[in-house]
Amino acid sequence: MNHTSWFDTIRIYHLLIDRFNGGWQVPPASENVFCGGTLQGVIAKLDYIKQLGFNAIMLSPIYKSQNYHGYHTLSMDEVDPHFGTWDDYQQLLDEAHARGMRVICDFVPNHCWYQAPMFTEALLKNGGKHHDWFAFLGDSTDDFVSFLGFGDLPKFNLKNPEVVAFMLEKAERLARMGVDAFRIDHALGQPFSFLQRLRHSLQTLRSDIVVFGEVWAFGIGPQLASQLHFKTQQRLDEFLAQETRPFSQDALQGDYVGTLDGVLDFAFRDILLEEIHAGRRIRGNAALRSKVEAHFAQYPDDFKLVLFLDNHDTDRFLFDCGDDVSLLQEAIDFSTELNRPFSFLYGTEQLMTIKSTIFNAEPYADLRVRCCMDWSVEPQVRMKNDE
């Protein structure tokens, strides 16, 4: 019996807690600060999400964090007080399940904020407690490996059995509370052995849990190869040569078959963008359908490719469509017709867009795709076959 088959055609509403619902009448400006969204705010909008046609929500990280998005972890023992409490999180899980909705958490085992107590205590100048829990450049130095060169985000040493046990404990707590699936942030930066242990541990606890990864090499230069984990030497060689020949996102994703239940399907998104940027429509595009079918054929049938148009780290898809709402609707319809997991970024229904790409050198450009919801705006696009 396939206990994870519930995920195969799931419809996921992906939201950033801080930007979703803080009870505001006028949405706060999108700045690099906490704007006020809470877990109770999410609970209050579960019926709204369900009425849009979704049967799952995917939340940004909930742990105490230095920043609004949750990826700069300060403590994995506390819910960020800006969002609420463990009781609020449990209520959200219970309220979602009561509506027949699943809850997916964003789990970040790769790194933490440099002022997190678990890191500052590891510094030799502070006594060096658990110094080997982090990727320092040597046993006798406090110089550390930082996540993709962000100097305030030290990487955990996920080859250390104690760190692995620590992460499994944190994930298992969420699973016991009722979390249905785990999105593993930056899975490309974590050893395959760790990801296998994490998935095995969670599915031993509950056989229906799905574990899928964010496996994306876009924008990561060859100079950072030592931070990444590739399944084969061939894949590493291809990554190192990416400046002279294309690096296959499909091949990279396929390397996680057998390790994770699935991945976010960046390759699918690339196929859609190629068509749109070439000026071709989505509806009735037989060549596009053939490309997508060939893409899917590279994977086992039971490997879960989570389709999506955009997320909190990409340009808004409506921007890629040249603000053509009908083209956005065609992409939504096409994606849902494929009967695979589909993730939809909050605010897309309100036609959130941007004026210029976030992939430039401008600091905090990603704030433009992380605007607060304006609850005075009615949904403008629909899910196909929604009830």
C-alpha positions in Angstrom: 0.0 0.0 0.0 1.3 3.4 -1.0 0.7 5.5 2.2 1.9 8.7 0.5 -0.4 8.6 -2.5 -2.6 11.3 -0.9 0.1 13.8 -2.1 0.0 12.8 -5.8 -2.5 15.4 -6.8 -2.5 17.7 -3.9 -3.3 21.4 -4.4 -1.0 23.5 -2.2 -1.4 27.1 -1.2 2.1 28.3 -0.3 2.3 31.3 2.1 4.8 33.3 4.1 3.3 33.6 7.6 4.5 37.1 8.2 3.1 38.4 4.9 -0.3 36.6 4.8 -2.7 37.9 7.5 -1.9 40.2 10.5 -5.4 41.6 10.8 -4.4 44.7 8.9 -6.9 46.9 7.0 -4.2 48.4 4.8 -1.3 46.0 4.0 2.1 47.1 5.4 4.8 48.0 3.0 7.1 45.1 2.0 10.2 45.8 4.0 12.9 43.7 5.6 11.1 43.6 8.9 8.3 41.6 10.6 5.1 43.0 9.2 2.7 41.3 11.6 1.3 38.1 10.0 0.5 35.3 12.5 -0.5 31.7 12.8 -3.9 32.9 14.1 -4.1 35.0 10.9 -3.6 31.8 8.8 -6.3 30.0 10.8 -8.7 32.8 10.1 -8.3 32.3 6.4 -8.3 28.5 6.1 -11.9 28.6 4.7 -10.8 31.3 2.2 -7.9 29.0 1.0 -10.2 26.0 0.8 -12.8 27.9 -1.2 -10.1 28.8 -3.7 -9.8 25.1 -4.5 -6.8 24.1 -2.3 -6.6 21.2 0.0 -3.2 21.9 1.6 -1.1 24.8 2.9 2.6 25.1 2.9 3.9 27.5 5.6 7.2 29.3 5.7 9.5 28.2 8.6 7.9 28.7 12.0 11.0 28.6 14.3 12.2 31.6 16.1 14.2 33.6 13.6 16.1 36.8 13.1 14.1 37.7 10.1 10.4 37.7 8.9 10.8 34.9 6.4 12.0 32.3 9.0 15.2 31.1 7.2 17.5 32.8 9.8 16.9 30.4 12.6 17.7 31.5 16.2 16.1 28.5 18.0 14.6 25.3 16.9 12.8 24.9 20.3 10.6 27.9 20.0 7.9 29.2 17.6 8.8 32.7 16.6 6.9 34.9 19.0 5.9 37.2 16.1 3.9 34.3 14.7 2.5 32.9 17.9 3.1 29.8 20.1 3.3 26.1 19.9 -0.4 26.0 21.0 -1.2 28.3 18.0 0.6 25.9 15.7 -1.2 22.9 17.1 -4.5 24.7 16.6 -3.6 25.5 13.0 -2.8 21.8 12.4 -6.1 20.7 14.0 -8.2 23.3 12.3 -6.7 22.5 8.9 -7.2 18.7 9.4 -10.8 19.3 10.5 -11.4 20.9 7.1 -9.8 18.0 5.2 -6.6 20.0 4.5 -3.0 18.9 4.8 -0.2 21.0 6.3 3.3 21.1 4.9 6.2 22.7 6.9 9.4 24.3 5.5 12.2 22.6 7.4 15.7 24.3 7.4 18.5 21.9 8.6 21.3 23.5 6.6 22.1 26.6 8.5 21.2 29.1 11.3 21.7 32.7 12.2 25.2 33.5 13.4 23.8 34.9 16.7 21.9 31.8 17.5 23.0 30.5 20.9 23.7 27.1 19.5 26.3 28.7 17.2 27.8 31.3 19.5 28.3 28.6 22.1 30.3 26.6 19.5 32.8 29.4 19.0 36.2 28.6 20.6 36.4 32.0 22.1 33.2 31.2 24.0 34.3 27.7 25.1 33.7 25.8 21.9 30.7 23.7 23.1 29.8 21.4 20.2 32.4 23.1 18.0 32.1 20.1 15.6 28.4 20.8 15.1 29.2 23.4 12.5 31.3 23.6 9.3 34.3 25.4 10.7 37.4 25.7 8.5 39.4 23.7 11.1 39.4 22.3 14.6 41.4 25.3 16.0 39.6 28.2 14.3 36.3 30.1 14.5 36.3 30.8 10.8 33.2 29.0 9.4 31.6 28.0 6.1 28.6 30.2 5.5 25.6 29.3 3.5 26.3 30.2 -0.2 28.6 33.0 1.0 26.1 34.8 3.2 28.5 35.5 6.1 25.8 35.6 8.8 24.5 32.0 8.1 26.9 29.3 9.4 26.3 25.8 8.0 25.6 22.9 10.2 27.9 19.8 10.0 25.3 17.3 8.9 27.9 14.5 8.8 28.1 14.7 12.6 25.8 12.0 14.1 25.0 14.3 17.0 23.7 17.0 14.6 21.8 14.4 12.6 20.1 13.2 15.8 19.3 16.8 16.8 17.6 17.5 13.5 15.7 14.3 13.5 14.4 15.1 17.0 13.1 18.5 15.8 11.5 17.1 12.7 9.9 14.2 14.6 8.3 16.7 17.0 6.6 18.4 14.1 5.5 15.1 12.7 4.0 14.0 16.1 2.0 17.3 16.2 0.5 16.4 12.8 2.6 17.9 10.1 1.8 16.0 6.9 4.8 16.7 4.7 8.2 18.4 4.8 9.8 20.7 2.3 13.5 20.5 2.9 15.1 23.9 2.2 18.3 23.9 0.1 18.5 20.1 0.0 21.3 20.4 -2.5 23.5 21.6 0.4 22.9 18.5 2.6 24.5 15.0 2.4 22.4 12.4 0.8 22.9 10.2 3.8 21.3 12.8 6.1 18.3 13.2 3.8 17.8 9.4 3.7 18.0 9.3 7.5 15.5 12.1 7.8 13.0 10.6 5.5 13.4 7.1 7.0 13.0 8.5 10.5 9.8 10.5 9.7 8.2 7.7 7.8 9.0 5.2 10.5 7.1 7.5 12.8 4.2 8.0 10.4 4.2 6.1 7.1 2.1 8.7 5.3 4.5 11.6 5.7 6.0 13.0 2.4 9.5 14.4 2.3 10.4 16.5 -0.7 13.3 18.8 -1.4 14.2 22.2 -2.8 17.0 21.1 -5.3 18.0 24.1 -7.3 21.4 25.1 -8.6 20.3 28.4 -10.3 22.6 31.3 -9.4 25.1 29.1 -7.5 28.6 29.5 -9.1 31.2 26.8 -9.4 33.2 28.4 -6.7 30.6 27.2 -4.1 30.7 23.6 -5.3 32.4 22.5 -2.0 29.2 23.4 -0.1 27.0 21.2 -2.3 26.4 17.5 -2.4 26.2 15.7 -5.7 25.3 12.1 -6.1 28.0 11.3 -8.7 31.3 12.7 -9.8 29.8 13.2 -13.2 27.2 15.6 -11.8 29.9 17.5 -10.0 31.9 17.8 -13.2 28.8 19.0 -15.0 28.2 21.6 -12.3 31.8 22.9 -12.5 31.5 23.2 -16.3 28.2 25.1 -16.2 29.8 28.3 -17.5 30.7 26.6 -20.8 27.7 24.2 -21.2 24.2 24.0 -19.8 23.7 22.3 -16.5 20.7 19.9 -16.5 18.2 20.7 -13.8 16.4 17.5 -14.8 19.4 15.4 -14.2 20.0 17.0 -10.8 16.4 16.4 -9.7 16.6 12.8 -10.9 19.5 12.2 -8.5 17.1 12.4 -5.6 15.0 9.4 -6.7 15.3 6.9 -3.8 16.5 9.5 -1.4 13.5 11.8 -1.2 9.9 11.2 -2.1 10.1 14.1 -4.6 11.4 17.5 -5.4 10.0 20.9 -6.3 10.0 20.8 -10.1 12.1 23.7 -11.2 12.7 22.0 -14.6 8.9 22.1 -15.3 8.9 25.8 -14.5 11.8 26.3 -16.9 9.9 24.6 -19.7 6.9 26.9 -19.2 9.1 30.0 -19.1 10.8 29.0 -22.3 7.5 28.8 -24.1 6.2 32.1 -22.6 9.5 34.0 -23.3 9.3 32.7 -26.9 5.9 34.4 -27.3 3.9 31.1 -27.4 0.6 30.5 -25.6 0.0 27.7 -23.1 -3.5 26.6 -24.1 -3.5 24.2 -27.1 0.3 24.1 -27.3 0.9 20.6 -28.4 4.7 21.0 -28.5 4.6 22.2 -24.9 2.7 19.1 -23.8 5.2 16.9 -25.6 8.1 18.6 -23.9 6.4 18.2 -20.5 5.6 14.5 -21.1 9.2 13.9 -22.1 10.3 15.6 -18.9 8.0 13.5 -16.7 9.2 10.3 -18.5 12.7 10.8 -17.0 11.4 10.0 -13.5 9.7 6.9 -11.9 5.9 7.2 -11.7 6.0 7.3 -7.9 8.5 10.2 -7.7 6.6 13.2 -6.7 7.3 16.2 -8.9 5.8 19.3 -7.2 4.8 21.6 -10.0 4.7 25.4 -9.4 4.7 28.6 -11.4 6.7 30.7 -8.9 7.7 30.9 -5.3 9.1 33.3 -2.8 12.6 33.1 -4.4 11.6 33.7 -8.0 10.0 36.4 -10.1 6.2 36.5 -10.0 4.8 34.4 -12.8 2.5 37.2 -13.9 5.5 39.3 -14.5 7.0 36.6 -16.7 3.6 36.6 -18.6 4.0 40.3 -19.3 1.1 40.9 -17.0 -1.2 39.0 -19.3 -3.8 37.6 -16.9 -5.2 35.2 -19.4 -1.8 33.7 -19.9 -1.4 33.2 -16.2 -4.8 31.5 -16.1 -3.7 29.2 -19.0 -0.6 28.2 -17.0 -2.6 27.5 -13.9 -5.1 25.4 -15.9 -2.4 23.5 -17.7 -0.5 22.7 -14.5 -3.5 21.4 -12.7 -4.6 19.3 -15.7 -1.5 17.3 -15.4 -2.7 15.6 -12.2 0.4 16.1 -10.1 1.1 18.0 -6.9 0.8 21.7 -7.6 2.0 24.6 -5.4 0.4 28.1 -5.8 2.1 31.1 -4.3 -0.1 33.3 -2.1 -1.3 36.5 -3.7 -1.3 35.0 -7.2 -5.0 35.0 -7.0 -4.8 38.8 -6.4 -2.6 39.2 -9.4 0.5 40.1 -7.4 3.3 41.0 -9.9 6.5 43.0 -10.0 7.9 45.7 -12.2 11.4 44.3 -12.7 13.2 41.0 -12.1 14.5 40.2 -8.6 17.5 38.5 -10.1 19.8 41.5 -10.1 22.3 43.0 -7.7 19.8 45.1 -5.8 19.8 44.3 -2.0 16.6 42.6 -0.8 15.1 42.5 -4.3 13.1 39.5 -3.2 10.9 41.7 -1.0 9.1 42.7 -4.2 7.6 39.2 -4.5 6.8 38.9 -0.8 4.2 41.6 -0.4 1.6 41.5 2.3 -1.9 40.3 1.2 -4.4 43.0 0.5 -7.6 41.6 1.8 -9.7 44.2 0.1 -8.9 42.6 -3.3 -11.1 39.8 -4.6 -9.5 36.7 -6.3 -9.0 37.3 -10.0 -7.9 33.9 -11.2 -9.3 30.5 -10.4 -8.1 26.9 -9.9 -9.3 24.6 -12.7 -12.3 22.4 -11.7 -12.5 24.1 -8.3 -15.7 23.4 -6.4 
